[in-house]
Amino acid sequence: MPPRRPSSSHADDSPKPSGGASRNDRTELKPSPFASGGRSRAGARPRSVEVDEGMENGGEAPAEEEYRTSNHYPSEEEEEMGEEGTPTPSARDATRMTAMDGFAEEGEEEPLAEDDDNPDSTRAGPPVSLHIIEGPDKGKKRRFRGVRMVVGRGKKIEMQLSDQSVSRRHLELIHGDAGTLMRDLGTINGTLVNDERVDERLLKHGDEIAIGKTRIRYVDELEQVKQLRAEKDAREAEAKKAEEEAKKKAETEAAARKEAAASASASSKAEVDPADPRLNQATQARFPAPDELLDVPIRGRPARGGNRKLGGNKVLIGGGVGVAVVVALVVMIIIMGRTSPPEPPVVDPRETTAATKMQQAYNAVRSGDFALAVKLVEEAEALKPGIDTEGLAQAARRELAVIEAFQAVRALMEEGRFEEARQKLKDTPLGTTAQSDEEREKLEKELDERETDFLVKRAEALLTQRDVEGLRALLAKLPSSAQPLYRQKLADLEKALDDEAKDLARQARQNKALAAKLAAEKRAQFISEAFEAVERKFENGDYTRAVLECDRVLEAHKGDTEIRDRAKNLKRLIPLFSKSFEDAQRKVQARSLEAAVRPLKRSAELYQQIGFNGGLQETLNEQLARASVSAGKAALARRDVASAARSFREALRINPGDAGAQEGLNSLEGQVEELFQRAYIERDRDPRSAAEKFKIVIDAAPQDSELRQKAQSHLDALQP
């Protein structure tokens, strides 16, 4: 069996090598786990992998064996397994397992094992794996068995997922000397690495891959071991530094106490009186000598001797000696009574100063100046160690800490950090005086009041700034008594902002419409100016030259599509108007007004299409109104009610005040009613003739008249 770990006492007493941290380990010759194709010998226990100093300095590791120092001592279970010859994992797994041994005791999570389908299969491949941390397959993990791994929903791939939002072959990972390359296989949903969509990315330890509803973490076990080892080394270095500082502080305090004790001992020895009865062994039971006086040399006194030859007269001699002693004592008392009194013992001024400072410290505590009290006690302790028997300094420090915490709470309140101030006050321990308790209660009350005032002022400021979202978020923090008021103010603010938004939108639409109108008018003015010469020629009746002016406009505005289109249209309309207008004028001059209606209408329509606003429009309207009245009268004479009604209405449309057209329509009312009666009678016997008459009534009757509505109703009934 391998040797047991030495006991802690032996480890503490053993000498520590210089130039490094203390070690209690054994130097062993251990075969490298990488020496024979990555597999350890059967029955061998896995060892911690440590980097050889030669490797760190750029040297090469031995090909066959690796010589290193191990701190790993096997447990009893490991020893039993080693003795029974239980086969160990592969070198790569042993390396990974033992490399993590140094961190398991710190509570770090060990790397997860892969979900191999066959537990007896080999685990060849790089020490990297994929861990599913979100999605339907959460908890599943897969280690690389080669240099390539395909991930997706399909079958016969290295890592199959059940997530239906993942493509059958979604991505592939290829491991090489530079690391592991992730490549998206042209999926529609794509692949995210650390929430960034990428097609290819060289992965690092801890990168998270998101595909569909699944999130996968890439784990590089070697990098993980390095990180854990670095964290452990940092913790050990910090603990070692703290231990050294504590040790140094303890040594300093011990040296100070030793020096103070030596100084006190020297002072006491200098003031020893050899005649002090406490130095007499006969009086030790009543006056025990201090330890520091035991080493003081005592001068010898002449011993009282007696004559050993007195023999049987011992009683008589003893009585005489006793009387002599009594007499001698009486004489000495008389003599001492006549002499001056003995000098008082010398008092150490350091003790007097220390006692004075302690009294001042008590006074400072009573007045509430705990910082001064701590300072005075420390000075008194420096003069006479152990003088603070009642723990005044500790109590003063505690009160001082409470006062400083209260001051910090007030500072946080001044900065408006009320949550932190409340937590600080909650974490402050209770004081030892009634004054600190009263101050705590006062501070709690002040904190509530200050926070309420702060929140109300903040709410008013948000109202002034018209910050709806900020005020809505602040409502829950306000006191319950103030919440209804500010909810109503928030509602009023939202309504006012909504009304303002509507007004602004309305004003914006109006401004936009106005701008469009102004732009249109400006554009119309520009176009009108472009065709000013054409209009002048046209109004003067020089239609041929007006057409020639259109050619000049085309030449002058080659880049303006609208002007060019209008010029081409005028070149087409002006000749048509000229022909129709001349025909109408001939018939008007011949007083054939009924025949002039059609060319006049055509001329008026063409003139509107041409778009000029000259005096010719009025001439056409006047002539057309007179011709329409004449045509209506002629139709009325022929008893053509429908034509007559249309002619009279056309005349009224052009000239609403035309008395002849109005008179003609009035004269048609009787005939229209008579025609309606005839159609009503014929509706069953001759529906077709009745329908024709109803149509004439509809054309001849006024637009909103009851007769027109009746005729329309009967016509709808006759027509299927």
C-alpha positions in Angstrom: 0.0 0.0 0.0 1.2 3.6 -0.6 2.4 5.5 2.4 -0.2 7.3 4.5 -0.4 11.1 4.6 1.6 12.4 7.6 -0.2 13.8 10.5 -0.8 17.6 10.9 1.5 17.9 13.9 4.3 16.2 12.0 3.7 18.5 9.1 3.9 21.6 11.3 7.2 20.5 13.0 8.9 19.5 9.8 11.4 21.9 8.3 10.2 24.0 5.4 12.3 24.3 2.3 13.5 27.9 1.6 12.6 29.8 -1.5 9.0 28.8 -1.8 5.8 27.8 0.0 6.0 25.2 2.7 5.5 21.6 1.5 4.9 18.4 3.2 5.1 16.0 0.3 7.2 13.3 -1.0 9.1 13.2 -4.2 8.0 10.3 -6.3 9.0 8.9 -9.7 5.7 8.5 -11.5 5.1 7.4 -15.1 3.5 10.1 -17.3 -0.2 9.3 -18.1 0.7 10.4 -21.7 3.7 8.1 -22.1 1.9 5.0 -23.6 -0.7 6.2 -26.1 -2.8 8.1 -23.6 -3.7 5.1 -21.3 -2.5 4.3 -17.8 -1.5 0.9 -16.5 -4.2 -1.3 -15.0 -4.4 -1.0 -11.3 -2.6 2.4 -11.2 -4.2 5.3 -9.5 -4.7 8.6 -11.4 -2.3 11.3 -10.3 -2.7 15.1 -10.3 -1.3 16.6 -13.5 1.4 19.2 -12.7 3.4 21.2 -15.2 7.1 20.4 -15.0 9.4 23.4 -14.5 11.3 22.4 -17.6 8.1 22.4 -19.7 7.2 25.9 -18.4 10.6 27.2 -19.5 10.2 25.9 -23.0 11.8 22.5 -22.5 10.4 19.2 -23.8 8.8 16.5 -21.6 10.5 13.1 -21.5 9.1 10.6 -24.0 8.8 7.7 -21.6 8.3 9.0 -18.1 7.5 12.3 -16.3 9.4 12.9 -13.0 7.4 15.2 -10.7 6.5 16.0 -7.1 3.0 15.1 -6.0 1.0 16.3 -3.0 -1.7 13.7 -3.7 -2.1 11.1 -0.9 -4.6 8.4 -1.7 -7.6 7.7 0.4 -8.3 4.2 1.8 -10.9 3.5 -0.9 -8.3 4.4 -3.6 -5.7 2.2 -1.9 -8.2 -0.7 -1.8 -9.1 -0.2 -5.4 -5.4 -0.1 -6.3 -4.7 -3.3 -4.4 -7.6 -5.1 -6.0 -6.4 -4.2 -9.4 -9.5 -2.4 -10.6 -8.8 -1.0 -14.1 -8.5 2.7 -14.3 -10.0 5.0 -17.0 -8.0 6.2 -20.0 -5.1 8.6 -19.6 -7.1 11.5 -20.9 -10.0 10.9 -18.4 -7.5 10.2 -15.6 -5.8 13.5 -16.4 -9.1 15.3 -16.4 -10.3 13.7 -13.2 -7.1 14.2 -11.2 -6.5 17.7 -12.5 -9.8 18.6 -10.9 -9.0 16.9 -7.6 -7.3 20.1 -6.3 -10.5 22.0 -6.9 -13.2 19.6 -5.7 -12.6 20.4 -2.1 -13.2 24.1 -2.9 -16.8 23.3 -4.0 -16.2 23.7 -7.8 -18.3 21.7 -10.1 -16.6 18.9 -11.8 -16.9 18.6 -15.6 -19.9 16.6 -16.7 -19.4 13.2 -18.2 -20.6 12.6 -21.8 -23.7 10.6 -22.5 -22.1 7.8 -24.4 -24.4 5.3 -25.8 -21.9 2.5 -25.0 -20.3 3.0 -21.6 -17.5 0.6 -22.5 -16.6 2.5 -25.7 -13.3 4.5 -25.9 -13.3 8.2 -25.4 -10.9 9.2 -28.1 -10.9 12.8 -29.2 -10.1 16.3 -28.0 -11.0 17.2 -24.4 -13.9 19.4 -25.4 -17.7 18.9 -25.1 -21.1 20.4 -25.6 -23.5 21.0 -22.7 -27.2 21.8 -23.5 -28.3 24.4 -20.9 -31.7 25.3 -22.4 -34.3 23.7 -24.6 -36.1 20.3 -24.9 -32.8 18.4 -24.4 -31.7 20.4 -21.4 -29.1 18.5 -19.4 -27.8 16.5 -22.4 -24.1 16.7 -23.1 -21.8 15.2 -25.7 -18.0 14.9 -25.8 -16.0 15.1 -29.0 -15.0 11.6 -30.2 -13.2 12.8 -33.3 -12.3 16.1 -34.9 -15.8 16.8 -36.4 -19.2 16.9 -34.8 -22.5 17.6 -36.6 -25.4 19.0 -34.5 -29.1 18.9 -35.7 -32.4 17.1 -35.6 -31.6 14.5 -38.2 -30.5 10.9 -37.7 -27.0 9.4 -38.0 -25.3 12.5 -36.7 -23.0 13.0 -33.8 -25.4 15.1 -31.6 -29.1 14.6 -32.3 -31.6 17.1 -30.8 -35.4 16.7 -30.4 -35.9 20.5 -30.9 -38.2 20.8 -33.9 -37.1 24.3 -34.6 -33.6 23.1 -35.4 -32.6 22.0 -38.9 -31.8 18.3 -39.6 -28.1 19.3 -40.1 -27.9 22.6 -38.4 -24.2 23.2 -37.7 -20.9 21.4 -37.6 -17.9 21.8 -35.3 -14.4 21.0 -36.4 -11.5 20.8 -33.9 -8.0 21.6 -35.0 -4.7 23.0 -33.8 -6.1 26.5 -33.7 -9.2 25.4 -31.7 -12.8 24.4 -32.5 -14.4 26.1 -35.5 -18.2 26.4 -35.6 -19.8 26.6 -39.0 -23.6 27.1 -39.8 -24.7 24.6 -42.5 -26.8 27.1 -44.4 -29.9 27.0 -42.2 -32.8 29.5 -42.4 -33.0 30.3 -38.7 -29.3 30.7 -38.5 -27.0 30.3 -35.5 -26.2 32.7 -32.7 -22.9 32.6 -30.7 -23.1 34.8 -27.5 -26.4 36.3 -29.0 -24.7 37.3 -32.2 -25.6 35.7 -35.5 -22.6 34.2 -37.3 -21.9 31.8 -40.1 -18.4 30.8 -38.8 -16.7 31.4 -35.4 -13.7 30.0 -33.6 -15.1 29.0 -30.3 -13.7 29.8 -26.8 -14.4 28.1 -23.5 -17.8 29.2 -22.2 -19.2 30.4 -25.5 -23.0 29.8 -25.8 -24.5 28.6 -29.1 -28.2 29.3 -29.7 -30.1 27.3 -32.3 -33.9 27.3 -32.4 -35.1 26.9 -28.8 -31.9 25.2 -27.7 -28.9 26.8 -26.1 -25.5 24.9 -25.9 -22.4 25.8 -23.9 -19.0 24.9 -25.4 -16.7 23.5 -22.7 -12.9 23.3 -23.2 -11.9 21.1 -20.2 -8.2 22.1 -20.3 -9.2 25.8 -20.2 -11.6 25.0 -17.5 -8.9 23.4 -15.4 -6.6 26.3 -16.0 -9.3 28.8 -14.8 -10.1 26.7 -11.7 -6.4 26.3 -10.9 -5.8 30.1 -11.3 -8.7 30.8 -9.0 -7.4 28.4 -6.4 -3.9 29.8 -6.6 -5.3 33.3 -6.1 -7.3 32.2 -3.0 -4.3 30.4 -1.5 -2.0 33.5 -2.1 -4.6 35.7 -0.5 -4.9 33.4 2.5 -1.2 33.1 2.9 -0.8 36.9 2.8 -3.5 37.3 5.5 -1.8 34.6 7.6 1.6 36.3 7.3 0.1 39.6 8.2 -1.6 38.1 11.3 1.6 36.4 12.3 3.6 39.6 12.0 1.0 41.5 14.0 1.1 38.8 16.7 4.9 38.9 16.9 4.8 42.7 17.1 2.3 42.6 20.0 4.3 39.9 21.8 7.5 41.9 21.5 5.7 45.0 22.9 4.3 43.1 25.8 7.7 41.5 26.6 9.4 44.9 26.5 6.8 46.4 28.8 7.2 43.5 31.2 11.0 43.9 31.2 10.7 47.6 31.9 8.3 47.1 34.8 10.5 44.4 36.3 13.6 46.6 36.1 11.8 49.4 37.8 10.5 47.2 40.6 14.0 45.7 41.3 15.4 49.2 41.6 12.9 50.1 44.3 13.2 46.9 46.5 13.8 47.5 50.2 15.9 44.6 51.7 14.3 45.2 55.1 10.8 44.6 53.6 9.2 42.0 55.8 7.7 40.5 52.7 11.2 39.2 51.9 11.3 37.2 55.2 10.4 33.6 54.7 8.7 33.6 58.1 6.2 36.2 56.8 5.6 34.7 53.4 2.3 33.3 54.4 0.9 36.8 55.1 2.9 38.8 52.5 3.7 36.7 49.5 6.5 38.3 47.4 5.8 39.2 43.9 7.4 37.1 41.1 9.5 40.0 40.0 11.1 40.4 43.4 12.1 36.8 43.9 15.4 37.3 42.1 16.4 40.3 44.3 19.5 39.4 46.4 18.9 39.8 50.2 21.8 40.9 52.4 22.6 38.3 55.1 22.0 39.1 58.7 24.2 37.8 61.6 22.6 34.7 63.0 21.7 34.5 66.6 23.7 31.9 68.2 23.5 30.3 71.6 25.9 28.3 73.8 25.2 24.8 73.1 26.9 23.9 76.4 24.1 25.2 78.5 22.5 21.8 78.5 19.9 21.4 81.2 19.7 25.1 81.9 17.8 25.7 78.6 14.6 26.7 80.2 16.2 29.3 82.4 18.3 30.7 79.6 15.4 30.7 77.3 13.3 32.7 79.8 16.1 35.2 80.2 16.6 35.5 76.5 12.9 36.1 76.1 12.9 38.9 78.7 15.9 40.5 77.0 14.2 40.4 73.6 11.1 42.0 75.0 13.2 44.8 76.7 15.0 45.3 73.4 11.8 45.6 71.5 10.5 48.1 73.9 13.6 50.2 73.6 13.5 50.0 69.9 9.9 51.2 69.8 10.8 54.1 72.0 13.7 55.1 69.9 11.7 54.7 66.7 8.9 56.7 68.1 11.3 59.6 68.8 12.7 59.5 65.3 11.0 61.0 62.1 8.4 58.8 60.3 9.6 56.7 57.3 9.4 58.0 53.8 6.3 57.0 51.8 6.9 54.4 49.0 7.8 55.8 45.6 4.9 55.7 43.1 5.5 55.1 39.3 4.5 58.2 37.4 3.5 56.0 34.4 0.9 54.4 36.5 -0.4 57.7 37.8 -0.6 59.0 34.2 -2.4 55.8 33.1 -4.9 56.1 35.9 -5.6 59.8 35.0 -6.1 58.9 31.3 -8.6 56.1 32.3 -10.5 58.6 34.4 -10.6 61.1 31.5 -11.8 58.2 29.3 -14.7 57.5 31.6 -15.6 61.2 31.5 -15.4 61.2 27.7 -17.8 58.2 27.6 -20.2 60.1 29.8 -20.1 63.1 27.5 -20.6 61.0 24.4 -17.1 61.5 22.9 -16.3 57.9 22.2 -13.5 58.6 19.8 -11.6 60.5 22.5 -12.4 57.7 25.0 -10.9 55.1 22.7 -7.8 57.2 22.2 -7.3 57.8 26.0 -7.8 54.1 26.8 -5.2 53.2 24.2 -2.7 55.7 25.6 -3.4 54.3 29.2 -2.9 50.7 28.0 0.4 51.8 26.4 1.6 53.2 29.8 0.2 50.3 31.8 -1.0 47.2 30.0 -4.1 45.6 31.4 -5.4 48.7 33.1 -8.7 48.6 31.1 -10.1 45.8 33.3 -13.7 46.7 32.6 -13.5 46.6 28.7 -14.1 50.3 28.4 -12.2 50.5 25.1 -14.3 47.7 23.5 -17.6 49.3 24.6 -16.4 52.7 23.3 -15.4 51.3 20.0 -18.8 49.7 19.6 -20.6 52.9 20.3 -18.2 54.8 18.0 -19.0 52.3 15.2 -22.7 52.8 15.8 -22.3 56.6 15.6 -20.2 56.4 12.4 -22.9 54.1 10.9 -25.5 56.7 11.8 -23.4 59.4 10.1 -23.2 57.2 7.0 -26.9 56.8 7.0 -27.4 60.5 7.1 -24.9 61.0 4.3 -26.8 58.5 2.2 -30.1 60.3 2.9 -28.5 63.6 1.8 -27.6 61.9 -1.5 -31.2 60.6 -1.9 -30.1 56.9 -1.7 -32.8 56.0 0.8 -32.9 52.3 0.1 -29.2 52.0 0.8 -29.6 54.2 3.9 -32.4 51.9 5.2 -30.3 48.8 4.6 -27.3 50.4 6.3 -29.4 51.3 9.4 -30.8 47.8 9.5 -27.3 46.3 9.4 -26.0 48.6 12.2 -25.8 46.6 15.5 -27.5 47.9 18.6 -25.5 50.3 20.8 -24.8 49.9 24.5 -26.3 53.2 25.7 -29.9 54.6 25.8 -28.6 57.6 23.9 -27.8 55.4 20.8 -31.2 53.8 21.0 -32.9 57.1 21.0 -30.7 58.3 18.1 -31.7 55.1 16.2 -35.4 55.7 16.7 -35.0 59.4 15.7 -33.0 58.4 12.6 -35.7 55.8 11.5 -38.4 58.5 11.8 -36.3 61.0 10.0 -35.5 58.5 7.2 -39.2 57.9 6.6 -40.0 61.6 6.5 -37.1 62.5 4.3 -37.9 59.7 1.9 -41.5 60.7 1.7 -40.6 64.3 1.0 -38.0 63.3 -1.6 -40.5 61.1 -3.4 -43.2 63.8 -3.4 -40.8 66.3 -4.7 -39.6 63.9 -7.4 -43.3 63.3 -8.4 -43.9 67.0 -8.7 -40.7 67.4 -10.8 -41.9 64.6 -13.1 -45.2 66.3 -13.4 -43.5 69.5 -14.3 -41.3 67.7 -16.8 -44.5 65.9 -18.1 -42.7 62.5 -17.8 -45.5 60.0 -17.8 -43.4 56.9 -17.7 -41.2 58.1 -14.8 -44.3 59.2 -12.8 -46.0 55.8 -13.4 -42.9 54.0 -12.2 -42.7 56.2 -9.1 -46.3 55.7 -8.0 -45.7 52.4 -6.3 -42.9 53.9 -4.1 -45.1 56.8 -2.9 -46.8 56.6 0.5 -50.2 55.0 0.3 -51.8 58.3 1.5 -50.3 60.2 -1.5 -50.9 57.6 -4.2 -54.6 58.5 -5.1 -53.7 62.1 -5.6 -50.8 61.4 -7.9 -52.8 58.8 -9.8 -55.3 61.4 -10.6 -52.6 63.9 -11.6 -51.1 61.2 -13.8 -54.4 60.6 -15.5 -54.9 64.3 -16.1 -51.4 64.6 -17.5 -52.0 61.7 -19.9 -55.3 63.3 -21.1 -53.6 66.6 -21.6 -50.8 65.1 -23.5 -53.2 63.1 -25.6 -55.2 66.3 -26.4 -52.0 68.1 -27.3 -51.0 65.2 -29.5 -54.3 65.4 -31.3 -54.0 69.1 -31.7 -50.5 68.8 -33.0 -51.6 66.1 -35.5 -54.5 68.3 -36.6 -52.3 71.3 -37.0 -49.7 69.2 -38.9 -52.4 68.0 -41.3 -53.6 71.6 -41.8 -50.1 72.8 -42.3 -49.5 70.0 -44.7 -52.7 70.7 -46.6 -51.9 74.4 -46.7 -48.4 73.8 -47.9 -49.7 71.5 -50.6 -52.3 74.1 -51.6 -49.7 76.8 -51.7 -47.4 74.5 -53.7 -50.2 73.7 -56.1 -51.1 77.4 -56.5 -47.4 78.2 -57.1 -47.2 75.4 -59.6 -50.4 76.5 -61.3 -49.0 80.1 -61.5 -45.8 78.8 -63.0 -47.7 76.8 -65.6 -50.0 79.7 -66.3 -47.0 81.9 -66.9 -45.5 79.3 -69.2 -48.7 79.3 -71.4 -49.4 83.0 -71.1 -48.6 83.7 -74.8 -50.7 80.7 -75.9 -53.7 81.9 -73.9 -53.3 85.5 -75.3 -53.3 84.2 -78.9 -56.2 81.9 -78.1 -58.5 84.5 -76.6 -57.8 86.8 -79.5 -59.1 84.1 -81.8 -55.7 83.5 -83.5 -55.9 79.7 -83.0 -53.2 78.9 -85.6 -50.6 81.1 -83.8 -51.7 79.7 -80.5 -50.7 76.2 -81.7 -47.3 77.6 -82.8 -46.8 79.1 -79.3 -47.4 75.6 -77.9 -44.3 74.4 -79.9 -42.3 77.2 -78.3 -43.4 76.1 -74.9 -42.3 72.5 -75.6 -38.9 73.8 -76.6 -38.5 76.0 -73.6 -39.5 73.3 -71.0 -38.0 70.1 -72.2 -37.4 68.8 -68.7 -40.9 69.6 -67.3 -43.2 66.6 -68.1 -46.4 68.3 -66.9 -45.9 71.4 -69.0 -44.9 69.3 -72.1 -48.0 67.1 -71.7 -50.3 70.2 -71.4 -48.7 71.8 -74.4 -49.2 68.6 -76.5 -52.8 68.5 -75.3 -53.4 72.1 -76.2 -52.1 71.5 -79.7 -54.8 68.8 -80.1 -57.7 70.7 -78.4 -57.3 74.1 -79.9 -58.0 73.0 -83.5 -61.0 71.0 -82.3 -62.3 74.0 -80.4 -61.7 76.3 -83.3 -63.8 74.1 -85.6 -66.7 73.6 -83.2 -66.8 77.2 -82.1 -66.9 78.5 -85.7 -69.7 76.1 -86.5 -71.7 77.3 -83.5 -71.1 81.0 -84.3 -72.4 80.4 -87.9 -75.6 78.9 -86.6 -76.1 81.5 -83.9 -75.7 84.3 -86.5 -78.2 82.4 -88.7 -80.6 82.5 -85.7 -80.7 78.7 -85.8 -80.4 78.4 -82.0 -81.8 74.9 -81.6 -79.2 73.6 -84.1 -76.5 75.7 -82.3 -77.0 73.9 -79.0 -74.8 70.9 -79.9 -71.7 72.8 -81.2 -72.0 75.3 -78.4 -72.0 72.5 -75.8 -69.0 70.9 -77.5 -67.2 74.2 -77.6 -67.9 74.8 -73.9 -66.6 71.3 -73.0 -63.4 71.8 -75.1 -62.9 75.2 -73.5 -63.0 73.7 -70.0 -60.5 71.0 -71.1 -58.2 73.7 -72.5 -58.3 75.4 -69.0 -58.1 79.1 -69.9 -60.0 81.6 -67.9 -60.7 84.3 -70.4 -63.9 86.2 -71.4 -64.7 83.6 -74.1 -66.2 81.4 -71.4 -68.9 83.9 -70.5 -69.8 84.3 -74.2 -70.2 80.6 -74.7 -72.3 80.3 -71.5 -74.6 83.1 -72.6 -75.1 81.7 -76.1 -75.6 78.2 -74.8 -78.3 79.3 -72.3 -80.2 81.2 -75.0 -79.9 78.2 -77.4 -81.1 75.8 -74.7 -84.2 77.8 -73.9 -85.0 78.0 -77.6 -84.4 74.2 -78.0 -86.7 73.6 -75.0 -89.5 75.6 -76.4 -89.2 73.8 -79.7 -89.3 70.4 -77.9 -92.3 71.6 -75.9 -94.1 72.5 -79.1 -93.4 69.0 -80.4 -94.7 67.6 -77.0 -91.2 66.1 -76.4 -91.4 66.5 -72.7 -88.1 64.9 -71.9 -86.0 66.9 -74.4 -87.8 70.1 -73.3 -87.1 69.4 -69.6 -83.4 68.7 -70.3 -83.0 71.9 -72.4 -84.6 74.1 -69.7 -82.5 72.5 -67.0 -79.3 73.1 -69.0 -80.2 76.7 -69.3 -80.9 77.0 -65.6 -77.6 75.3 -64.8 -75.7 77.8 -66.9 -77.8 80.8 -65.8 -79.8 80.1 -62.7 -81.7 83.4 -63.0 -82.9 82.7 -66.6 -86.6 83.5 -66.5 -87.4 81.8 -69.8 -86.0 78.5 -68.7 -87.9 78.7 -65.4 -91.1 79.5 -67.1 -90.6 76.6 -69.5 -90.1 74.1 -66.6 -93.2 75.4 -64.9 -95.3 74.9 -68.0 -94.0 71.3 -68.1 -95.4 70.3 -64.7 -99.0 69.7 -65.9 -97.8 67.7 -68.9 -95.4 65.6 -66.7 -98.2 64.8 -64.2 -100.5 63.9 -67.1 -97.8 61.7 -68.5 -97.4 60.0 -65.1 -101.1 59.3 -65.0 -101.1 57.7 -68.4 -98.1 55.5 -67.5 -99.8 54.5 -64.3 -102.9 53.4 -66.1 -100.9 51.5 -68.8 -98.6 49.7 -66.3 -100.7 46.5 -66.3 -101.9 46.6 -69.9 -98.7 47.8 -71.6 -95.8 47.6 -69.2 -93.2 48.6 -71.9 -95.0 51.7 -72.9 -95.6 52.6 -69.2 -91.9 52.1 -68.5 -91.0 54.5 -71.3 -93.4 57.1 -69.9 -92.1 56.7 -66.3 -88.5 57.3 -67.6 -89.7 60.5 -69.3 -91.3 61.6 -66.0 -88.1 60.9 -64.1 -86.1 63.0 -66.6 -88.6 65.8 -66.7 -89.6 66.1 -63.0 -87.5 68.1 -60.6 -84.7 66.3 -58.8 -86.2 66.0 -55.3 -89.9 66.1 -56.3 -92.4 63.5 -55.0 -93.6 62.8 -58.5 -90.1 61.8 -59.6 -89.8 59.4 -56.6 -93.1 57.7 -57.4 -92.1 57.3 -61.1 -88.8 55.7 -60.0 -90.7 53.3 -57.7 -93.1 52.2 -60.4 -90.3 51.8 -62.9 -88.4 49.6 -60.5 -91.5 47.5 -60.0 -92.0 47.0 -63.8 -88.4 46.1 -64.5 -87.3 42.6 -63.3 
